Amino acid sequence: MMTLDGLIFSENKRRYKSGEVIFNAKEEGKEMYFIDSGRVKIVMSAENNEIILATLDSGDSFGEMSLITGNKRIATAIALTDCKLNIMDKNTFDSNLKNDERFMKKIVESQAHRLEETGLNFKRHLRRFFRMTRTFNISG
């Protein structure tokens, strides 16, 4: 959870209705989001299946990866409930990184936690895959 004290935003309190897409995978990422109220899910789609990567609540942030890498979004963000979000564009993001050491530390911590979580999820999926290959006697 990130405190918003002292941060500069390019836009305050954009609202999304429950079920509304905030951004789609493969879009250019021009902003990151801070949840003032509500709940958001981050999902990836694979072969007509939705995989939930994260469920985020008030105080959480998301969408910064594209601002950091300059790459397109790899996941879709969807409002699970009605949401109010604070918005930070790339220039404002860079300014906050430069001028607020606490913000930079929180971004780095957030990325590290997500990387750990991704690794744990990958390990779980590998275990499941290997159990299935043994159960159904599948060989590569």
ABEGO torsion letter per residue (X at the ends): XBBABGBBBABBGBBBBBGBBABBBGBBBABBBBBABEBBBBBBBBGGBBBBABBBBBGBBBGAAAAAAGBBBABBBBBABBBBBBBBBAAAAAAAAAABAAAAAAAAAAAAAAAAAAAAAAAAAAAAAAAAAAAAGBBX
